[in-house]
Amino acid sequence: MVDHNRIDGAAKQVKGNIKEAVGKVTGNDRTVAEGKADQAAGKVQSKVGEAKDKVRDAVKR
């Protein structure tokens, strides 16, 4: 079973990547920065989900 944080984190990374690309195309530095921030937050959230999965797997053994 995959922790929901991994799924939400991956979605946030994709959203951030799209936002960054739109910002670059439109020349909007703020949107680029927001996209990068979303990507970073998504990576952190994914890592939290990975850690939870590892703990859950270790407890099951």
Long-range contacts (C-beta under 8 A, 24 or more apart in sequence): 1-53, 1-56, 2-49, 2-53, 3-48, 3-49, 3-50, 3-52, 3-53, 3-56, 4-49, 5-45, 5-46, 5-48, 5-49, 5-52, 6-45, 6-46, 6-49, 6-50, 6-53, 7-49, 8-42, 8-45, 8-49, 9-41, 9-42, 9-43, 9-44, 9-45, 9-46, 9-47, 9-48, 9-49, 10-42, 10-46, 11-42, 12-38, 12-39, 12-41, 12-42, 12-45, 13-38, 13-39, 13-42, 13-43, 13-46, 14-42, 15-42, 16-40, 16-41, 16-42
